[in-house]
């Protein structure tokens, strides 16, 4: 995995190796002249052109193992999210072939993560065995691409699949100010056509979900009944008052199921495009969500699904990044936890959302209390969490 990062940083993207924004902008500006203007001037690429695999040597590297290990003998999922993010980016760079780019020149493309569509955790990951990460580009549009990744771990001499993930990435110009076109994808076999069509279906599904968002349309009849049932169960029938609320047994108000954090984004956490590395943001969000879920459920949670991580805007170096974690839905042994990341302006007090994360956790030693919304805003967050949970169980 270190080789992938080194090749991507030094050979593919290039630029200064220390934090020097002025020199970086100057060197990237010079690459504008070799940026392709339309797909017609780019040769089609095959799926196998982008394929790559790398090893995370936890079994043979004790120092690296310490960085990945949890106190329970497992692997820090946040670390794997960082690796998956940068590996997904590298696959798109493998896909890109630019006739204008001469040998020794840095790539004029800025490839950035737009969305983590889905990650399923199906197997137990241990900290003392090597992990193999592999994948390739599975769908391409005009300026966006889908990378599908697989994580396998060596168990008793055999590689066993532990995780599958889909990342959607977008191509931008050298200074990340506008979109850029990338090579079209050609399918050579029926199996590749099926993979590509699945990517197209994912795109249509994401659009349909965005149009059906509770920010756009009212809840369904079933969802309205769920919210009204919460009202009936929590209203004080003796007082006959809309203001008095009674919390049911073995339940928690949503307002009491939060955990927050604020970090200052330092240069060491930047990516090669001088923005804060998306994988770093994902790790911070995941570990906050895990801690919040642990506090809420009062036992160790296990992540089963990561869903619909949107990267709405880049985070600049030096930003104050405010994370707000909220348990938003519970069902039997499962907890759905939402995390929002917002850039906070200390001078104006204004906050701007940069990322939203959805994590599904399972409790294996006890059943969690039911989460109860009090306000309409909380009810909408509850219903959104419920939708994500149902979607995770259908995948």
N, C-alpha and C positions, 0 to 999 in steps of 0.2 A: 504493500500500500504506500510505503514511503517513496518508492520509485515512481508510482503514479503521480504523487503530489509534486515531486522534484521535476519530473518531465513536464508536467502541466505548467509549473511556475516558471521554470528557466528556459525551456525549449519552445513550448507552444505559445504561451502568452508573452513572456519576456518582460522587459521593463526593469526599473530599479528594484533592488532586493531589500532596501531599507525604506522606511517611511519618509518619502520626499514627494509631497503632492505636486509641487511645481514641476519637478523633473518628470514625474509620471505623466502629468497632463501634456507636457511638451512632447514626450516620446509617443504618446497615444495619438496626439493630434496629427503627427506625421504619417500615421497609418490610414488616415481617412482616404488617401488617394488610391489605396488598393482594396477598398471596400466594394464588393460587387453591388451593382445597382438593381439587377433583376435576376430571377432564377434561370433565365435562358442562357446566361453566360457561365452557369455552374454545371458541371457534369453530374448526372444522376449517380446515386450511391446505393449500394446493397446493404442489407442488414448485417451481413458478416463483416463489412468494412469497419463497423463501429464496435464489434465485439471485443471485449477485453475481460481479463480476470486478474485478481490480485489476492495476495495472502496477508492476513493480519496475524502475525506469528505469536499468538499468545502462548502457545505450547513451548516455544523455544526461547522466548525473550522475556526474562523475569521483570525487567524494568518496564517494558510495555504492558505486561500483565498487571502490574500495580496500577497503571493509569486506567485500566479497563475494569478491574475487579470491583465487585460490591462486597459488602460485609457478609453477605449471605453465600458467597462463592459463585455468584452469577456474574454476568457482564453488564456494565453500565449501558443501558439502551441509548442514553444521550450521546455517548461516544460513538456508538454505531450509527446514529443519525448523522453525526458530523461526517463520518466516512462515506456513508451512502450519498450524502449531498454532493461532496466533491467528486465522487466516482461517477455520479449521474452527469455532472458537468463535463467530465473528461470524455465520456462516451459521445457526447454531442460534438466535442472538438475532434474526436476520431472520425465522426461522420462528415465533418466539413472538409471539403477540398477546394481550395481557391486558386485558380490559375494565375491570378494577379500576384499572388504571394510567392516571392522568390526564396530560395534556400537561405537560412540564417535570419530571415525577417520574422518578427513577432506577428501573431495573428491579429487582424483588425477587428475580430469579433469579440464582443463581450457576451459570454453565455451566462445567464443568471437564472436561478430557480424561481419559477412563477407559482408553482403549486406542488404540494405532495398529495397526490390523488388518493393513494391508499397504501398502507403497510400492514400486513398481517403477520402476527407472531404466532407460529404454530408449534414450535418445538422449544425445549429447554436448552438454553445457551449457557455453557459452562466456561469458566475463565482460564482453564489450564489446557486448552486444546486449540489448535489453529482454526481460523475462520477464513473461508474462501468467499470473496465477493466477485460476482460476475454479472454480465448483462450486455445489452446492446440497445440501440435505438429501434423502437418498434412502431413509431408513427411520426410523420413529418408533415407540417403544414407549410405556409409561406415563410414564416419567421419563428415558428415554434416547433418543438419536438418532444416526443415522449420517450423517456428512458425506462426500461424495465430491468430491475435488479433482482438478483437472488443471493441470499446468504446461506452458505452451507458450513457445517462443522464436521471435523473428522472425529468419528465415534467408532471405536473398535476397528480402526483401519479403513472405514468407509465414510464417504462424504454423504451427510444427511441434510436435506433441505430444512432450514429453520425459519426463513423469512422470505417473502416476496414483496417488492415495492415498486410503485409507479411514480415517477417524477415527471412533471411537465416543465420544460425549460424554454426560455425565449432568447433569441439572438438580438443583440443591440449593437450600435456603432461603437467605435473605439472608446468614446468618452461616456457611453451609456446614456446618451441623450435622445436617441431615436431608434426605431426598429431597423433590423437588417435582414436580408433574405439569406436563406441557406439552401444547400443542395436538396433537390427532390429525392424521394426514396422510391426505388424500384423493387418489385416483388418477383422472385424467380420461381417460387414453388407455391403450391396450394396452401401449404402450412403457413408460409409467410403472408399470403393474402388474408388468411384467417386472423393472424396476429395483427396485421394492419387494420383490418375491419374492426377488430376489438378496440383498437385505439380510436378509431372514428366514432364508435359507439360510446366510448368514454367521453369524448368531446361533446357529443349530443346530450348525454346524460348530465354532464356538468352544466351545460347551458339551461337545460330544463329545470334543474334544481335551483339555479340562480333566479329563474323567472318565477319559481314557486316559493321564493323566500318570504318569510314572514315580514320582512321589511317592505315587501311589495303587495302581498295579498293577505287577506284575513285567514285565520286558522280554518281547517276543515270542520265539518259538523262533528266528527268524532273528537277532534281536538278541543272544540268548544265544550263538548260534554265533559271531557276530562277536567278542564279548568273549572267548570261549574261544580263538578263533584268536589274539587278541592274547597271551593267556597262553602258548600253545604257542610262538609266535614269539619271546617275550622271556624265557622261562625258561632257566636254565643247565642243559642236558641232561647235561653232564658231571658237574656237581656233584650233580645229582638233588635239588636243594633248591628249596623254595618261596620262599625268601628271596632267593636270588641272581637278579638280572635282567640281561639283556643287551639293549642297545638295538640294533635293526636298523639297517643302513646307510641313510643318507638319511632319518632320522627324528629327531623331537624329543620328549622327554618332555613331557607336559602341564604339569608343575610348572615347566618352563623356558620356558613360552610365556605369561607373564603380564606385565601392566603396570598400575600402580596410580596413583591420584591422590587428593588430598583438597583440597576447597575450602571456604572459609567463605562461607556464603550471606548476602550483603549486601542491604540494602534496595533498591538499584538493580536487583536481579534479581527483584523481586517482580512478581506480576501485579496486576490490579485488585481481587483479593480478599485481598490481603495475604499470599499464599502465594508460594513461589518458583515462577516461571514455568516451566511444563512444557517449553516450547520451549528454554529455557536449559539445562535438565537434559539434554534430548535432544542439544543441540549439544555439551555437554561429554562425554557418553557416546560420541557418534559420533567426535569427534576423537581421543579416547583409543583407541577401537577401531581407527581408521584407522592411528594411529601404531603400535599393537601389531602389527597385521597387516603393516605396512611393515617393522618390525624382524624379524618372523618370516620373511617371504617374501624379504627383502633386495632388494625392488624395489617400485615404486609400485603400490599396489592401487587398483582401481576398484570402487566400490560398485554392486551390481546389484539388491539387494533389502533392504528393511527390514521386519521381520516381528515381530508379537506383542510390542509394547512395552506393558507393563502399568504403570499408575499405581496402585499399591496403596494409598498413603496420601499426603496432602499433606506437603510439606516446609516447615517453618516458617522464617521469616526468622531468621537467626542460627545456623542449624543447621550442624554440621560434616558435610559430605556426602562420603562415601568411595566412590570408584569403583574397581571391580576388573574389569579386562579380561582375558579368557581365550580364546586360540585353542582351540576345542573340537572342530573337525572339519575335515578336508581331503578333497577329492575332485578329482583331476586338477588343473585350473588354479584351483580355487575354495577359499576359506577361509571357514569359518563362525566368527565371533567373537562371544562373549557378554560383556555388560557388566552387572554388578549395581551398583546405587546403594543405599547404606545410610547412614542417619543414625547418626553415632557420638556417644555420650554420653561426653565426656572424664572425667567424674567417676566413672562406674561401669564404663567400658570396654565397655559393651554396645552392640551394633549392631542396627538394625532395618531390614530391607529395604523400600525405598520404590518401586524401579523395577527392572525386568529388561528388557534390550534384546538383540535378535538381529540381527546384520548379516551379509549375504553379500557377499563381495568376490571379484573376479576378478583374477588376475595375468596380464598379457598379454606379458611378456617372458621369463618363466622359470616352471618348475613348482615349487611349494613342496614342502618335505619333509613326510612324513606325520606327523601328530600321533599320539602313542601314550599312552594312559592307563596309569597304574601301579596305582591303587587302585580299589576298587569305586565310591567316590564320583565319581572322575574318569571311570570307565566310564559312569556314568549321565549325566554331563554330556556326554560324547561322543555317546551315543545320542540325547539330547535335541537336540544340535546337528545330528546327522544327520537327525532328523525335520524340523527347521526347514529344512534345506537341501533335502531332498526336496520339502517343501511349496512352497518358493520356485520350484523348477523346474517344478512342476505348474501354478502360477498363470498 
